[in-house]
Amino acid sequence: MCPGHGVINNRWKLSGEWKGDFVTPEYAIMENVNYTAWETNRGIGFSFGYNRNEGEKETLSGKELISMFIDIVAKGGNLLLDVGPMTPFF
């Protein structure tokens, strides 16, 4: 941990041991309520940023996004959502 110097996610390892403040499952949601600080990060589609091969069917719908957000917050997590340029919106 890094008191007074910033917040570190679980990708920070020192000698193979996690020295972070919170867990960051990418494109995943914790199955159970977890009392460890966590944040899931994902793009609104399957990519961070613009991907010309992604269209509306690869993009989260408003209903899917709201449902996912409620589930994450109910389990004590945060959602970091990347909305890249030219993302087809709802």
Secondary structure by P-SEA (a helix, b strand, c coil): cccccccccccccccccccccbbbbcccccccccccbbbbbbcccccccccccccccccccaaaaaaaaaaaaaaccccccccccccccc
